[in-house]
Amino acid sequence: MIKLRLKRFGKKKEASFRIVACNSTSRRDGRPLQELGFYNPRTKETRLDTDALRQRLDQGAQPTDVVRTLLEKGGLIQKKERPSIAIGKAKLVEKKEKEKVESQKSESE
């Protein structure tokens, strides 16, 4: 299976990443099949090779979670609501409702 993942490079404590297509069993910094983009987390700079990325996605390549968010921000794939995020939002809503009820009780007293 082909994965779209980040390959680390750069100095110590000043990492930058390349977005690469590689075999799922290969090492993180091993030889990639193809380099598809660049991401610098310090400056939030992202460069994507859109044509090559679309081609790999059409072939069935699976992006990792971080690469998926970068592709969503770049507009290459539709934003997908993940279950863990939905659960977190539901808990947030419940917490706000409890705080609202508690504040109403304290105002009435």
VOLOZA-952775 format. One record per residue: y, z, x of N, C-alpha, C, CB in turn; residue number from 1; residue in three letters. Coordinates in steps of 0.1 Angstrom, whole numbers. Glycine has a CB too. Layout:
<rs>
<nnorth=Y | nup=Z | neast=X | canorth=Y | caup=Z | caeast=X | cnorth=Y | cup=Z | ceast=X | cbnorth=Y | cbup=Z | cbeast=X | num=NUM | residu=ALA> $
...
</rs>
This chain:
<rs>
<nnorth=-12 | nup=0 | neast=8 | canorth=0 | caup=0 | caeast=0 | cnorth=12 | cup=0 | ceast=9 | cbnorth=0 | cbup=12 | cbeast=-10 | num=1 | residu=MET> $
<nnorth=22 | nup=-8 | neast=5 | canorth=35 | caup=-8 | caeast=13 | cnorth=45 | cup=2 | ceast=7 | cbnorth=41 | cbup=-23 | cbeast=12 | num=2 | residu=ILE> $
<nnorth=51 | nup=10 | neast=16 | canorth=61 | caup=20 | caeast=12 | cnorth=74 | cup=16 | ceast=17 | cbnorth=56 | cbup=34 | cbeast=17 | num=3 | residu=LYS> $
<nnorth=85 | nup=19 | neast=10 | canorth=98 | caup=18 | caeast=15 | cnorth=102 | cup=32 | ceast=18 | cbnorth=108 | cbup=11 | cbeast=4 | num=4 | residu=LEU> $
<nnorth=105 | nup=34 | neast=31 | canorth=108 | caup=48 | caeast=36 | cnorth=119 | cup=47 | ceast=46 | cbnorth=95 | cbup=54 | cbeast=41 | num=5 | residu=ARG> $
<nnorth=123 | nup=59 | neast=51 | canorth=133 | caup=60 | caeast=61 | cnorth=127 | cup=62 | ceast=75 | cbnorth=143 | cbup=72 | cbeast=58 | num=6 | residu=LEU> $
<nnorth=132 | nup=55 | neast=84 | canorth=128 | caup=57 | caeast=98 | cnorth=140 | cup=63 | ceast=106 | cbnorth=124 | cbup=43 | cbeast=104 | num=7 | residu=LYS> $
<nnorth=137 | nup=74 | neast=112 | canorth=147 | caup=82 | caeast=119 | cnorth=151 | cup=76 | ceast=133 | cbnorth=143 | cbup=96 | cbeast=121 | num=8 | residu=ARG> $
<nnorth=163 | nup=75 | neast=136 | canorth=167 | caup=72 | caeast=150 | cnorth=181 | cup=78 | ceast=152 | cbnorth=168 | cbup=56 | cbeast=152 | num=9 | residu=PHE> $
<nnorth=185 | nup=77 | neast=165 | canorth=198 | caup=83 | caeast=169 | cnorth=196 | cup=95 | ceast=177 | cbnorth=206 | cbup=87 | cbeast=156 | num=10 | residu=GLY> $
<nnorth=207 | nup=102 | neast=181 | canorth=207 | caup=113 | caeast=190 | cnorth=201 | cup=126 | ceast=182 | cbnorth=220 | cbup=117 | cbeast=195 | num=11 | residu=LYS> $
<nnorth=198 | nup=136 | neast=191 | canorth=194 | caup=149 | caeast=185 | cnorth=206 | cup=154 | ceast=177 | cbnorth=190 | cbup=159 | cbeast=196 | num=12 | residu=LYS> $
<nnorth=203 | nup=159 | neast=165 | canorth=212 | caup=165 | caeast=156 | cnorth=223 | cup=155 | ceast=150 | cbnorth=220 | cbup=177 | cbeast=163 | num=13 | residu=LYS> $
<nnorth=221 | nup=143 | neast=154 | canorth=230 | caup=132 | caeast=148 | cnorth=222 | cup=121 | ceast=143 | cbnorth=240 | cbup=127 | cbeast=159 | num=14 | residu=GLU> $
<nnorth=213 | nup=124 | neast=134 | canorth=203 | caup=114 | caeast=130 | cnorth=209 | cup=103 | ceast=121 | cbnorth=192 | cbup=121 | cbeast=123 | num=15 | residu=ALA> $
<nnorth=204 | nup=91 | neast=122 | canorth=207 | caup=80 | caeast=113 | cnorth=193 | cup=75 | ceast=109 | cbnorth=216 | cbup=69 | cbeast=119 | num=16 | residu=SER> $
<nnorth=193 | nup=68 | neast=98 | canorth=180 | caup=63 | caeast=93 | cnorth=181 | cup=48 | ceast=90 | cbnorth=176 | cbup=71 | cbeast=81 | num=17 | residu=PHE> $
<nnorth=170 | nup=41 | neast=92 | canorth=168 | caup=27 | caeast=88 | cnorth=159 | cup=27 | ceast=76 | cbnorth=162 | cbup=18 | cbeast=100 | num=18 | residu=ARG> $
<nnorth=162 | nup=19 | neast=66 | canorth=153 | caup=18 | caeast=55 | cnorth=143 | cup=7 | ceast=59 | cbnorth=161 | cbup=14 | cbeast=42 | num=19 | residu=ILE> $
<nnorth=130 | nup=10 | neast=59 | canorth=120 | caup=0 | caeast=64 | cnorth=109 | cup=-1 | ceast=54 | cbnorth=115 | cbup=5 | cbeast=77 | num=20 | residu=VAL> $
<nnorth=102 | nup=-12 | neast=54 | canorth=89 | caup=-14 | caeast=47 | cnorth=78 | cup=-13 | ceast=57 | cbnorth=89 | cbup=-28 | cbeast=40 | num=21 | residu=ALA> $
<nnorth=68 | nup=-4 | neast=54 | canorth=57 | caup=-2 | caeast=63 | cnorth=45 | cup=2 | ceast=55 | cbnorth=61 | cbup=9 | cbeast=73 | num=22 | residu=CYS> $
<nnorth=34 | nup=1 | neast=62 | canorth=21 | caup=5 | caeast=56 | cnorth=21 | cup=20 | ceast=53 | cbnorth=9 | cbup=2 | cbeast=65 | num=23 | residu=ASN> $
<nnorth=16 | nup=25 | neast=42 | canorth=16 | caup=39 | caeast=38 | cnorth=9 | cup=48 | ceast=48 | cbnorth=11 | cbup=41 | cbeast=24 | num=24 | residu=SER> $
<nnorth=0 | nup=43 | neast=56 | canorth=-8 | caup=51 | caeast=65 | cnorth=-1 | cup=52 | ceast=79 | cbnorth=-22 | cbup=46 | cbeast=66 | num=25 | residu=THR> $
<nnorth=10 | nup=44 | neast=81 | canorth=16 | caup=44 | caeast=95 | cnorth=25 | cup=56 | ceast=96 | cbnorth=24 | cbup=31 | cbeast=97 | num=26 | residu=SER> $
<nnorth=28 | nup=59 | neast=109 | canorth=36 | caup=70 | caeast=112 | cnorth=51 | cup=68 | ceast=108 | cbnorth=36 | cbup=73 | cbeast=128 | num=27 | residu=ARG> $
<nnorth=59 | nup=79 | neast=107 | canorth=73 | caup=78 | caeast=103 | cnorth=81 | cup=68 | ceast=111 | cbnorth=79 | cbup=91 | cbeast=102 | num=28 | residu=ARG> $
<nnorth=79 | nup=70 | neast=125 | canorth=87 | caup=62 | caeast=134 | cnorth=79 | cup=50 | ceast=140 | cbnorth=93 | cbup=70 | cbeast=145 | num=29 | residu=ASP> $
<nnorth=68 | nup=47 | neast=134 | canorth=60 | caup=36 | caeast=139 | cnorth=66 | cup=23 | ceast=137 | cbnorth=46 | cbup=36 | cbeast=133 | num=30 | residu=GLY> $
<nnorth=59 | nup=12 | neast=141 | canorth=64 | caup=-1 | caeast=139 | cnorth=64 | cup=-5 | ceast=124 | cbnorth=56 | cbup=-12 | cbeast=147 | num=31 | residu=ARG> $
<nnorth=76 | nup=-9 | neast=119 | canorth=77 | caup=-13 | caeast=105 | cnorth=73 | cup=-28 | ceast=103 | cbnorth=91 | cbup=-10 | cbeast=99 | num=32 | residu=PRO> $
<nnorth=70 | nup=-31 | neast=91 | canorth=68 | caup=-45 | caeast=87 | cnorth=81 | cup=-53 | ceast=87 | cbnorth=60 | cbup=-47 | cbeast=74 | num=33 | residu=LEU> $
<nnorth=91 | nup=-46 | neast=82 | canorth=104 | caup=-52 | caeast=80 | cnorth=115 | cup=-41 | ceast=79 | cbnorth=105 | cbup=-62 | cbeast=68 | num=34 | residu=GLN> $
<nnorth=127 | nup=-44 | neast=85 | canorth=138 | caup=-35 | caeast=83 | cnorth=147 | cup=-40 | ceast=72 | cbnorth=146 | cbup=-33 | cbeast=97 | num=35 | residu=GLU> $
<nnorth=150 | nup=-31 | neast=63 | canorth=157 | caup=-36 | caeast=51 | cnorth=171 | cup=-30 | ceast=49 | cbnorth=149 | cbup=-32 | cbeast=39 | num=36 | residu=LEU> $
<nnorth=175 | nup=-20 | neast=57 | canorth=188 | caup=-14 | caeast=55 | cnorth=190 | cup=-3 | ceast=65 | cbnorth=190 | cbup=-10 | cbeast=41 | num=37 | residu=GLY> $
<nnorth=201 | nup=4 | neast=62 | canorth=206 | caup=15 | caeast=71 | cnorth=212 | cup=26 | ceast=63 | cbnorth=216 | cbup=9 | cbeast=82 | num=38 | residu=PHE> $
<nnorth=211 | nup=38 | neast=67 | canorth=217 | caup=50 | caeast=60 | cnorth=221 | cup=60 | ceast=70 | cbnorth=207 | cbup=56 | cbeast=49 | num=39 | residu=TYR> $
<nnorth=234 | nup=64 | neast=69 | canorth=239 | caup=75 | caeast=78 | cnorth=243 | cup=86 | ceast=69 | cbnorth=251 | cbup=70 | cbeast=87 | num=40 | residu=ASN> $
<nnorth=235 | nup=97 | neast=69 | canorth=238 | caup=109 | caeast=60 | cnorth=251 | cup=116 | ceast=63 | cbnorth=227 | cbup=118 | cbeast=60 | num=41 | residu=PRO> $
<nnorth=256 | nup=115 | neast=75 | canorth=268 | caup=122 | caeast=79 | cnorth=280 | cup=115 | ceast=73 | cbnorth=270 | cbup=123 | cbeast=95 | num=42 | residu=ARG> $
<nnorth=281 | nup=102 | neast=73 | canorth=292 | caup=95 | caeast=68 | cnorth=290 | cup=89 | ceast=54 | cbnorth=296 | cbup=84 | cbeast=77 | num=43 | residu=THR> $
<nnorth=277 | nup=90 | neast=49 | canorth=273 | caup=85 | caeast=37 | cnorth=273 | cup=70 | ceast=36 | cbnorth=281 | cbup=91 | cbeast=25 | num=44 | residu=LYS> $
<nnorth=273 | nup=63 | neast=48 | canorth=274 | caup=49 | caeast=49 | cnorth=260 | cup=43 | ceast=46 | cbnorth=278 | cbup=44 | cbeast=63 | num=45 | residu=GLU> $
<nnorth=259 | nup=33 | neast=37 | canorth=247 | caup=27 | caeast=34 | cnorth=248 | cup=12 | ceast=34 | cbnorth=242 | cbup=32 | cbeast=20 | num=46 | residu=THR> $
<nnorth=239 | nup=5 | neast=41 | canorth=239 | caup=-10 | caeast=41 | cnorth=225 | cup=-14 | ceast=36 | cbnorth=243 | cbup=-16 | cbeast=55 | num=47 | residu=ARG> $
<nnorth=225 | nup=-23 | neast=26 | canorth=212 | caup=-27 | caeast=21 | cnorth=211 | cup=-42 | ceast=22 | cbnorth=210 | cbup=-22 | cbeast=6 | num=48 | residu=LEU> $
<nnorth=199 | nup=-47 | neast=25 | canorth=196 | caup=-61 | caeast=25 | cnorth=190 | cup=-64 | ceast=11 | cbnorth=186 | cbup=-66 | cbeast=37 | num=49 | residu=ASP> $
<nnorth=198 | nup=-67 | neast=2 | canorth=194 | caup=-67 | caeast=-13 | cnorth=183 | cup=-78 | ceast=-15 | cbnorth=206 | cbup=-70 | cbeast=-21 | num=50 | residu=THR> $
<nnorth=184 | nup=-90 | neast=-9 | canorth=174 | caup=-100 | caeast=-12 | cnorth=161 | cup=-96 | ceast=-7 | cbnorth=178 | cbup=-113 | cbeast=-5 | num=51 | residu=ASP> $
<nnorth=160 | nup=-90 | neast=5 | canorth=147 | caup=-86 | caeast=11 | cnorth=142 | cup=-74 | ceast=3 | cbnorth=149 | cbup=-82 | cbeast=26 | num=52 | residu=ALA> $
<nnorth=150 | nup=-65 | neast=-1 | canorth=146 | caup=-53 | caeast=-9 | cnorth=140 | cup=-58 | ceast=-23 | cbnorth=157 | cbup=-43 | cbeast=-11 | num=53 | residu=LEU> $
<nnorth=147 | nup=-67 | neast=-29 | canorth=142 | caup=-72 | caeast=-42 | cnorth=128 | cup=-78 | ceast=-40 | cbnorth=152 | cbup=-82 | cbeast=-49 | num=54 | residu=ARG> $
<nnorth=127 | nup=-86 | neast=-30 | canorth=114 | caup=-93 | caeast=-27 | cnorth=103 | cup=-83 | ceast=-25 | cbnorth=116 | cbup=-102 | cbeast=-15 | num=55 | residu=GLN> $
<nnorth=105 | nup=-72 | neast=-17 | canorth=95 | caup=-62 | caeast=-14 | cnorth=92 | cup=-54 | ceast=-27 | cbnorth=100 | cbup=-52 | cbeast=-4 | num=56 | residu=ARG> $
<nnorth=102 | nup=-51 | neast=-35 | canorth=99 | caup=-44 | caeast=-48 | cnorth=91 | cup=-53 | ceast=-57 | cbnorth=112 | cbup=-40 | cbeast=-54 | num=57 | residu=LEU> $
<nnorth=94 | nup=-66 | neast=-58 | canorth=86 | caup=-75 | caeast=-66 | cnorth=71 | cup=-76 | ceast=-61 | cbnorth=92 | cbup=-89 | cbeast=-66 | num=58 | residu=ASP> $
<nnorth=69 | nup=-74 | neast=-48 | canorth=56 | caup=-75 | caeast=-43 | cnorth=48 | cup=-62 | ceast=-46 | cbnorth=56 | cbup=-77 | cbeast=-28 | num=59 | residu=GLN> $
<nnorth=55 | nup=-51 | neast=-51 | canorth=48 | caup=-39 | caeast=-54 | cnorth=50 | cup=-28 | ceast=-45 | cbnorth=34 | cbup=-41 | cbeast=-56 | num=60 | residu=GLY> $
<nnorth=60 | nup=-29 | neast=-36 | canorth=63 | caup=-18 | caeast=-26 | cnorth=68 | cup=-6 | ceast=-34 | cbnorth=73 | cbup=-22 | cbeast=-15 | num=61 | residu=ALA> $
<nnorth=64 | nup=6 | neast=-30 | canorth=68 | caup=19 | caeast=-36 | cnorth=78 | cup=26 | ceast=-28 | cbnorth=55 | cbup=28 | cbeast=-39 | num=62 | residu=GLN> $
<nnorth=90 | nup=29 | neast=-33 | canorth=100 | caup=36 | caeast=-25 | cnorth=97 | cup=51 | ceast=-26 | cbnorth=114 | cbup=33 | cbeast=-30 | num=63 | residu=PRO> $
<nnorth=101 | nup=58 | neast=-15 | canorth=100 | caup=73 | caeast=-15 | cnorth=112 | cup=78 | ceast=-23 | cbnorth=100 | cbup=79 | cbeast=0 | num=64 | residu=THR> $
<nnorth=112 | nup=91 | neast=-26 | canorth=122 | caup=96 | caeast=-35 | cnorth=136 | cup=94 | ceast=-29 | cbnorth=120 | cbup=111 | cbeast=-37 | num=65 | residu=ASP> $
<nnorth=138 | nup=96 | neast=-17 | canorth=151 | caup=95 | caeast=-11 | cnorth=156 | cup=80 | ceast=-11 | cbnorth=151 | cbup=100 | cbeast=4 | num=66 | residu=VAL> $
<nnorth=147 | nup=71 | neast=-8 | canorth=150 | caup=57 | caeast=-8 | cnorth=153 | cup=53 | ceast=-22 | cbnorth=138 | cbup=49 | cbeast=-2 | num=67 | residu=VAL> $
<nnorth=145 | nup=58 | neast=-32 | canorth=148 | caup=55 | caeast=-46 | cnorth=162 | cup=58 | ceast=-50 | cbnorth=137 | cbup=62 | cbeast=-55 | num=68 | residu=ARG> $
<nnorth=167 | nup=70 | neast=-46 | canorth=180 | caup=74 | caeast=-50 | cnorth=190 | cup=65 | ceast=-43 | cbnorth=183 | cbup=89 | cbeast=-46 | num=69 | residu=THR> $
<nnorth=188 | nup=61 | neast=-31 | canorth=197 | caup=51 | caeast=-24 | cnorth=197 | cup=38 | ceast=-31 | cbnorth=193 | cbup=50 | cbeast=-9 | num=70 | residu=LEU> $
<nnorth=186 | nup=33 | neast=-35 | canorth=185 | caup=21 | caeast=-43 | cnorth=192 | cup=22 | ceast=-56 | cbnorth=170 | cbup=16 | cbeast=-44 | num=71 | residu=LEU> $
<nnorth=190 | nup=33 | neast=-63 | canorth=197 | caup=35 | caeast=-76 | cnorth=212 | cup=35 | ceast=-74 | cbnorth=193 | cbup=49 | cbeast=-82 | num=72 | residu=GLU> $
<nnorth=217 | nup=42 | neast=-63 | canorth=232 | caup=41 | caeast=-60 | cnorth=236 | cup=28 | ceast=-57 | cbnorth=235 | cbup=51 | cbeast=-49 | num=73 | residu=LYS> $
<nnorth=228 | nup=20 | neast=-50 | canorth=231 | caup=6 | caeast=-47 | cnorth=230 | cup=-4 | ceast=-58 | cbnorth=223 | cbup=1 | cbeast=-36 | num=74 | residu=GLY> $
<nnorth=224 | nup=1 | neast=-69 | canorth=223 | caup=-8 | caeast=-81 | cnorth=211 | cup=-17 | ceast=-81 | cbnorth=235 | cbup=-16 | cbeast=-83 | num=75 | residu=GLY> $
<nnorth=202 | nup=-15 | neast=-72 | canorth=190 | caup=-24 | caeast=-71 | cnorth=179 | cup=-21 | ceast=-82 | cbnorth=184 | cbup=-24 | cbeast=-57 | num=76 | residu=LEU> $
<nnorth=178 | nup=-8 | neast=-85 | canorth=168 | caup=-4 | caeast=-95 | cnorth=175 | cup=5 | ceast=-105 | cbnorth=156 | cbup=3 | cbeast=-89 | num=77 | residu=ILE> $
<nnorth=169 | nup=5 | neast=-117 | canorth=175 | caup=14 | caeast=-128 | cnorth=173 | cup=28 | ceast=-125 | cbnorth=169 | cbup=10 | cbeast=-141 | num=78 | residu=GLN> $
<nnorth=182 | nup=36 | neast=-129 | canorth=181 | caup=51 | caeast=-127 | cnorth=170 | cup=56 | ceast=-136 | cbnorth=194 | cbup=58 | cbeast=-129 | num=79 | residu=LYS> $
<nnorth=161 | nup=64 | neast=-130 | canorth=149 | caup=68 | caeast=-138 | cnorth=150 | cup=84 | ceast=-139 | cbnorth=136 | cbup=64 | cbeast=-132 | num=80 | residu=LYS> $
<nnorth=149 | nup=89 | neast=-151 | canorth=150 | caup=103 | caeast=-153 | cnorth=136 | cup=109 | ceast=-148 | cbnorth=153 | cbup=107 | cbeast=-167 | num=81 | residu=GLU> $
<nnorth=137 | nup=118 | neast=-138 | canorth=125 | caup=124 | caeast=-133 | cnorth=122 | cup=137 | ceast=-141 | cbnorth=125 | cbup=127 | cbeast=-118 | num=82 | residu=ARG> $
<nnorth=109 | nup=140 | neast=-143 | canorth=106 | caup=152 | caeast=-150 | cnorth=112 | cup=165 | ceast=-145 | cbnorth=91 | cbup=154 | cbeast=-151 | num=83 | residu=PRO> $
<nnorth=112 | nup=166 | neast=-131 | canorth=117 | caup=179 | caeast=-125 | cnorth=132 | cup=180 | ceast=-128 | cbnorth=115 | cbup=179 | cbeast=-110 | num=84 | residu=SER> $
<nnorth=139 | nup=169 | neast=-128 | canorth=154 | caup=169 | caeast=-131 | cnorth=156 | cup=173 | ceast=-146 | cbnorth=160 | cbup=156 | cbeast=-128 | num=85 | residu=ILE> $
<nnorth=148 | nup=167 | neast=-155 | canorth=149 | caup=170 | caeast=-169 | cnorth=147 | cup=185 | ceast=-172 | cbnorth=139 | cbup=161 | cbeast=-177 | num=86 | residu=ALA> $
<nnorth=137 | nup=190 | neast=-165 | canorth=134 | caup=205 | caeast=-167 | cnorth=145 | cup=213 | ceast=-162 | cbnorth=121 | cbup=209 | cbeast=-159 | num=87 | residu=ILE> $
<nnorth=151 | nup=209 | neast=-151 | canorth=162 | caup=217 | caeast=-145 | cnorth=174 | cup=216 | ceast=-155 | cbnorth=166 | cbup=211 | cbeast=-132 | num=88 | residu=GLY> $
<nnorth=177 | nup=205 | neast=-161 | canorth=188 | caup=203 | caeast=-170 | cnorth=185 | cup=211 | ceast=-183 | cbnorth=190 | cbup=188 | cbeast=-174 | num=89 | residu=LYS> $
<nnorth=173 | nup=212 | neast=-188 | canorth=170 | caup=220 | caeast=-199 | cnorth=172 | cup=235 | ceast=-197 | cbnorth=155 | cbup=217 | cbeast=-204 | num=90 | residu=ALA> $
<nnorth=169 | nup=239 | neast=-185 | canorth=171 | caup=253 | caeast=-181 | cnorth=186 | cup=256 | ceast=-181 | cbnorth=164 | cbup=257 | cbeast=-168 | num=91 | residu=LYS> $
<nnorth=194 | nup=247 | neast=-175 | canorth=208 | caup=249 | caeast=-175 | cnorth=214 | cup=250 | ceast=-188 | cbnorth=214 | cbup=237 | cbeast=-167 | num=92 | residu=LEU> $
<nnorth=210 | nup=241 | neast=-198 | canorth=215 | caup=242 | caeast=-211 | cnorth=212 | cup=255 | ceast=-218 | cbnorth=209 | cbup=230 | cbeast=-220 | num=93 | residu=VAL> $
<nnorth=199 | nup=260 | neast=-216 | canorth=195 | caup=273 | caeast=-222 | cnorth=204 | cup=284 | ceast=-216 | cbnorth=180 | cbup=276 | cbeast=-219 | num=94 | residu=GLU> $
<nnorth=206 | nup=284 | neast=-203 | canorth=214 | caup=294 | caeast=-197 | cnorth=228 | cup=294 | ceast=-202 | cbnorth=214 | cbup=292 | cbeast=-182 | num=95 | residu=LYS> $
<nnorth=234 | nup=282 | neast=-204 | canorth=248 | caup=282 | caeast=-210 | cnorth=248 | cup=287 | ceast=-224 | cbnorth=253 | cbup=267 | cbeast=-209 | num=96 | residu=LYS> $
<nnorth=238 | nup=284 | neast=-232 | canorth=238 | caup=289 | caeast=-246 | cnorth=237 | cup=304 | ceast=-246 | cbnorth=226 | cbup=283 | cbeast=-253 | num=97 | residu=GLU> $
<nnorth=229 | nup=310 | neast=-237 | canorth=228 | caup=324 | caeast=-236 | cnorth=241 | cup=331 | ceast=-232 | cbnorth=217 | cbup=329 | cbeast=-226 | num=98 | residu=LYS> $
<nnorth=248 | nup=325 | neast=-223 | canorth=261 | caup=330 | caeast=-219 | cnorth=271 | cup=329 | ceast=-230 | cbnorth=266 | cbup=322 | cbeast=-206 | num=99 | residu=GLU> $
<nnorth=270 | nup=318 | neast=-237 | canorth=280 | caup=316 | caeast=-249 | cnorth=277 | cup=327 | ceast=-259 | cbnorth=278 | cbup=302 | cbeast=-255 | num=100 | residu=LYS> $
<nnorth=265 | nup=330 | neast=-262 | canorth=261 | caup=340 | caeast=-272 | cnorth=266 | cup=354 | ceast=-268 | cbnorth=246 | cbup=340 | cbeast=-275 | num=101 | residu=VAL> $
<nnorth=264 | nup=357 | neast=-255 | canorth=268 | caup=370 | caeast=-249 | cnorth=283 | cup=371 | ceast=-249 | cbnorth=262 | cbup=371 | cbeast=-235 | num=102 | residu=GLU> $
<nnorth=290 | nup=360 | neast=-246 | canorth=305 | caup=361 | caeast=-246 | cnorth=310 | cup=363 | ceast=-260 | cbnorth=311 | cbup=349 | cbeast=-240 | num=103 | residu=SER> $
<nnorth=303 | nup=357 | neast=-270 | canorth=308 | caup=359 | caeast=-284 | cnorth=305 | cup=373 | ceast=-289 | cbnorth=300 | cbup=349 | cbeast=-293 | num=104 | residu=GLN> $
<nnorth=294 | nup=379 | neast=-284 | canorth=291 | caup=393 | caeast=-288 | cnorth=301 | cup=403 | ceast=-282 | cbnorth=277 | cbup=397 | cbeast=-283 | num=105 | residu=LYS> $
<nnorth=305 | nup=400 | neast=-269 | canorth=314 | caup=409 | caeast=-262 | cnorth=328 | cup=408 | ceast=-268 | cbnorth=315 | cbup=406 | cbeast=-247 | num=106 | residu=SER> $
<nnorth=332 | nup=396 | neast=-273 | canorth=345 | caup=394 | caeast=-280 | cnorth=346 | cup=401 | ceast=-293 | cbnorth=348 | cbup=378 | cbeast=-282 | num=107 | residu=GLU> $
<nnorth=335 | nup=401 | neast=-301 | canorth=335 | caup=407 | caeast=-314 | cnorth=335 | cup=422 | ceast=-313 | cbnorth=322 | cbup=403 | cbeast=-322 | num=108 | residu=SER> $
<nnorth=331 | nup=428 | neast=-302 | canorth=331 | caup=443 | caeast=-301 | cnorth=344 | cup=448 | ceast=-298 | cbnorth=321 | cbup=447 | cbeast=-290 | num=109 | residu=GLU> $
</rs>
